[in-house]
Amino acid sequence: MSININVIDENGEERSAEWHEDQTLLEALLANQFPVLATCGGNASCATCHAYIDPEHFASLGERTEAEEDLLDMVDDISNEYSRLSCQTEFTEGMDGATVTLKPGM
């Protein structure tokens, strides 16, 4: 199973991406050729895969983990209530049609 999401890249350009159920959001972004740094390799220890999820779909993702909360607190100058680490964001059908915005300069 897969869904389609809209991704706004670091240049402000939007395009569609396919997200498969066996992928995290980070894996889907990388598979769709989006340049996400992910310095730690997707292990929730760097916050360089930070993304913003549109408010309409944010709740479908469930709660952030404690490790994710801690990292987002460390980047509180850029994070907001709709921030997620894409490496910690699991697939859910509720994200179909969602818009994900990558932080400029990631």
Backbone hydrogen bonds in HBPLUS format (Angstrom, degrees):
<---DONOR---> <-ACCEPTOR-->    atom                        ^
c    i                          cat <-CA-CA->   ^        H-A-AA   ^      H-
h    n   atom  resd res      DA  || num        DHA   H-A  angle D-A-AA Bond
n    s   type  num  typ     dist DA aas  dist angle  dist       angle   num
A0021-GLU N   A0001-MET O   3.09 MM  20  5.83 159.7  2.14 159.9 156.1     1
A0003-ILE N   A0019-TRP O   2.92 MM  16  5.34 154.2  1.99 144.0 150.9     2
A0019-TRP N   A0003-ILE O   2.87 MM  16  5.34 165.9  1.89 154.0 157.4     3
A0097-GLY N   A0004-ASN O   2.70 MM  93  5.72 170.5  1.71 175.0 174.8     4
A0005-ILE N   A0017-ALA O   2.90 MM  12  5.38 163.4  1.93 156.5 162.0     5
A0017-ALA N   A0005-ILE O   2.81 MM  12  5.38 150.3  1.90 159.2 162.9     6
A0006-ASN N   A0098-ALA O   2.75 MM  92  6.05 172.8  1.75 166.1 168.6     7
A0100-VAL N   A0006-ASN O   2.74 MM  94  6.14 160.4  1.78 164.9 171.0     8
A0007-VAL N   A0015-ARG O   2.86 MM   8  5.55 174.2  1.86 156.1 157.8     9
A0015-ARG N   A0007-VAL O   3.00 MM   8  5.55 151.7  2.09 145.0 152.4    10
A0008-ILE N   A0100-VAL O   2.84 MM  92  6.25 160.2  1.88 154.2 160.3    11
A0102-LEU N   A0008-ILE O   2.93 MM  94  6.16 174.2  1.93 172.4 171.9    12
A0009-ASP N   A0013-GLU O   2.83 MM   4  5.49 161.6  1.86 159.2 155.2    13
A0012-GLY N   A0009-ASP O   2.89 MM   3  5.31 164.9  1.92 119.5 123.2    14
A0023-GLN N   A0020-HIS O   3.02 MM   3  5.59 153.9  2.09 128.4 128.6    15
A0028-ALA N   A0024-THR O   3.04 MM   4  6.33 156.0  2.10 149.8 156.4    16
A0025-LEU N   A0089-THR O   2.86 MM  64  5.45 147.8  1.96 153.6 163.4    17
A0029-LEU N   A0025-LEU O   2.87 MM   4  6.13 158.1  1.92 154.2 160.3    18
A0026-LEU N   A0086-SER O   2.92 MM  60  4.62 144.8  2.04 118.3 111.0    19
A0030-LEU N   A0026-LEU O   2.94 MM   4  6.20 165.8  1.96 158.3 161.6    20
A0031-ALA N   A0027-GLU O   2.90 MM   4  6.00 156.8  1.95 144.3 151.3    21
A0032-ASN N   A0028-ALA O   3.04 MM   4  6.17 134.5  2.25 139.7 150.6    22
A0032-ASN N   A0029-LEU O   3.23 MM   3  5.18 132.3  2.47  93.5 106.1    23
A0034-PHE N   A0029-LEU O   2.95 MM   5  5.32 164.1  1.97 152.2 150.7    24
A0033-GLN N   A0030-LEU O   3.03 MM   3  5.07 154.2  2.10 111.7 111.6    25
A0036-VAL N   A0034-PHE O   2.96 MM   2  5.92 121.8  2.31 115.0  98.6    26
A0041-GLY N   A0038-ALA O   2.92 MM   3  5.41 163.1  1.95 121.3 126.3    27
A0086-SER N   A0049-CYS O   3.15 MM  37  5.51 166.9  2.16 124.9 128.2    28
A0051-ALA N   A0084-ARG O   2.89 MM  33  5.53 158.3  1.93 166.2 172.3    29
A0084-ARG N   A0051-ALA O   2.89 MM  33  5.53 153.8  1.96 161.9 166.8    30
A0052-TYR N   A0101-THR O   2.85 MM  49  5.01 166.3  1.86 147.7 152.4    31
A0101-THR N   A0052-TYR O   2.82 MM  49  5.01 165.0  1.85 148.6 153.4    32
A0053-ILE N   A0082-TYR O   2.90 MM  29  5.45 166.1  1.92 154.6 157.5    33
A0054-ASP N   A0099-THR O   3.00 MM  45  5.47 145.1  2.12 163.2 170.7    34
A0057-HIS N   A0054-ASP O   3.08 MM   3  5.80 148.3  2.18 121.4 128.9    35
A0058-PHE N   A0054-ASP O   3.11 MM   4  6.06 132.6  2.35 150.7 163.2    36
A0060-SER N   A0057-HIS O   3.06 MM   3  5.59 141.0  2.22 113.7 124.3    37
A0061-LEU N   A0058-PHE O   3.10 MM   3  5.82 166.8  2.12 121.6 125.8    38
A0062-GLY N   A0059-ALA O   3.32 MM   3  5.85 166.0  2.34 115.3 118.9    39
A0069-GLU N   A0065-THR O   2.94 MM   4  6.24 161.9  1.97 152.0 156.8    40
A0070-ASP N   A0066-GLU O   2.93 MM   4  6.16 161.7  1.96 151.0 155.7    41
A0071-LEU N   A0067-ALA O   3.08 MM   4  6.32 160.3  2.12 147.2 151.7    42
A0072-LEU N   A0068-GLU O   2.94 MM   4  6.15 162.8  1.97 154.9 159.9    43
A0073-ASP N   A0069-GLU O   2.88 MM   4  6.10 146.1  2.00 147.5 157.2    44
A0074-MET N   A0070-ASP O   3.20 MM   4  6.51 138.5  2.38 137.4 147.8    45
A0074-MET N   A0071-LEU O   3.04 MM   3  5.07 125.6  2.35  94.6 108.8    46
A0075-VAL N   A0072-LEU O   3.18 MM   3  5.17 139.1  2.36  95.9 107.1    47
A0078-ILE N   A0075-VAL O   2.91 MM   3  5.80 165.5  1.93 128.8 133.0    48
A0079-SER N   A0075-VAL O   2.94 MM   4  5.99 146.7  2.05 146.9 155.4    49
A0083-SER N   A0080-ASN O   3.08 MM   3  5.34 159.0  2.13 122.7 120.7    50
A0088-GLN N   A0085-LEU O   2.96 MM   3  5.45 151.6  2.04 115.1 123.6    51
A0089-THR N   A0086-SER O   3.38 MM   3  5.02 163.1  2.41  96.4 101.2    52
A0095-MET N   A0092-THR O   3.02 MM   3  5.81 168.7  2.03 123.2 126.2    53
A0096-ASP N   A0093-GLU O   3.07 MM   3  5.68 167.0  2.09 122.6 124.2    54
A0098-ALA N   A0095-MET O   2.90 MM   3  5.19 161.9  1.93 138.8 137.4    55
A0106-MET N   A0103-LYS O   3.22 MM   3  5.83 138.4  2.41 147.0 143.0    56
